[in-house]
Amino acid sequence: MEVYESNHEDTNSFSDFKNYCSRTNKDESKNGTWNTDAADKSSDNKWDKAIDALKARNAESGGKLDPVLERLKVEANGKSPNTQSIRAQLKKWCEDTNSEVFMGKDSLKFENQESFCKVIA
C-alpha cells in the first residue's frame, strides 16, 4: 500500500516500483540481437551501421528521434565527426533506454531503441 500512496517523484519509491513492479523497454523488445560491441572496437564495429541508419533517418519516412539521438545525428553528419565518441554516446543511450520503464510500443524511446540499439544486418 505504501507504494500506491507515495509521491511518484519520491526517488526511493519510484526506484522500488521500477525494480520490482514494472517491465523495461528491453523486457518488451522481442526481435533482433542487441548490439554489444565496445565503442572503441576499431574494425567492423556494429555501432557504425547504427550511426549510418541514424544519419539517414528523416522524419517523413522514419519518424521522430529522441532529442539525444537528434543531437547525435547532427554531430554524425558534421564535417569531422568523432566516430568513437558518437558510438559511445549511442551505446550509453541504448543502455539507459533499455532499463527504463516500458511506456508502450508507440513510445518514442522504444521505437528508437528498436531501430538503433540492435545489430543491423
Buried (B, 14 or more C-beta within 10 A) or exposed (E): EEEEEBEEEEEEBBEBBBEEEEEBBBEBBEEEEBBEBEBEEEEEBBBBBBBEBBBEBEEEEBEEBBEBBBEBBEBBEEEEBEBBEBBBBBBEBBEEBBEBBBEEEEBBBBBBBBBBBBBBE
